Amino acid sequence: MKTFLILFNFLLLSTSMVGQNKYPMKIAMVSVFVEDPVKAFKYYTEVLGFVEVMYSPENYLAIVKSPMEGNGTTLLLEPTEPDGIEIAKQYKKKLYEMGIPVISFSATDIYETAAELKKKGVRFKKDPVKTDYGCEAIFDDSNGNYIQLFQLNE
């Protein structure tokens, strides 16, 4: 919850600064550490509904994106195994133990999205609940991560 509030406040602040840079940037790719990118790729595409951008299982490479994004941000399913970076393994493990989501996804109807995901076997740590900013839920991605699902008030 605290992580999301910090992120939400940052987003509000940063959107008010649009146009300050002559050559602005956009977020192209973010990473989520996963134990097995092949297993994660299957989960993120078949269960969560993301689409393939690049997939090379022999090279432990899996990149997906939302079907709603077109040329938007992609998600690199970054392997911690085999021979992963030790600090990445520790970081991932500690976040999971603390129950902190590693990334946030938005939904246009969080209740329907959660119901659909539950039918596909997704385990929720926190079912959708109303908050001051909208609704939020937290689920397990079956790869050692918690993911926050949120819907902002309109």
Helices and strands as residue ranges (DSSP letters): H 2-15, E 29-34, H 37-42, I 43-47, E 51-56, G 57-59, E 61-65, E 74-79, H 86-98, E 101-106, H 110-119, E 123-130, E 134-140, E 146-152
